[in-house]
């Protein structure tokens, strides 16, 4: 699967209510961007909807930045 990094960044930015430009590829969602668990679930749900994929709950904790999400999805 080919994943658009900017699309993932925009989804995360929407969940965080910030501009996509404020999110770097390796910015940790929780530690650097203060994303809470509800925002993370919203982010994952939106990714699943937009890309028509399912991310198991057990994998969500390992997806801590844009780069990791892109790598994970491209490996599907």
N, C-alpha and C positions, 0 to 999 in steps of 0.2 A: 504494500500500500504506500502510495506517495502522499506525504502530508505537508501541507503548507504551514510553515513555522509561524507566519504572520497571522494565520487564522487561529492557531492555538493561542498566540499572544493576545489577540483581540478577545477571545473567549475568556481568558484569565483576567484581562483588564475589565471586562464587563462585570465579572463576579466581584472584583475588588473595587469597582467604581473609580477607576483611575484611567489615565491615558495609556494606550498600548506602548508608547515610546518609553514609559517609565519602567518597563519590564525587560530586563536583560535575559539572554538565553539561559544563563546559569544562576539567575537570582532565585534563591530558595523561597518558595511560596510562603512558608510559615515564618522562617527566621528573618528573611530580608524584606518581605512584603506584608507581613502580619495577616496572612490569609487564615481565617478560622475554618473549622471543620464544615460548617454549613456552606461557606463560600466554595470550599473545595468540592463538596458534593454537587453544588450547582454547576461548577466548572466541568466536572466529569460528566454530568448529565447532559450538558450542552454539547460537549465533544461527542458523546454517544449519539445524540440526535442528529447533529450536523454531518457526522462522518459515517453514520449507520454502522456503528461498532458497539460491542459490549465490553466493558472493562470490569473484570471481577473485583469485588470489594477487597479481596486479599491483595490485589496488585496496587490499589490506590495509594497506599502509604509509601510505596517506592517511587511514586511519580511526584518529585519534589520541585521540578523546574520545567520550563518550556522545553529545553533540550531533551530531558528524560522522557517527556510525553511523546515528543516527535520520534525519538529512537524506539520507544515501546510500540507505538502505532505502526511504524515502518517495518517492525519485525513480525507483525501479524500476518 
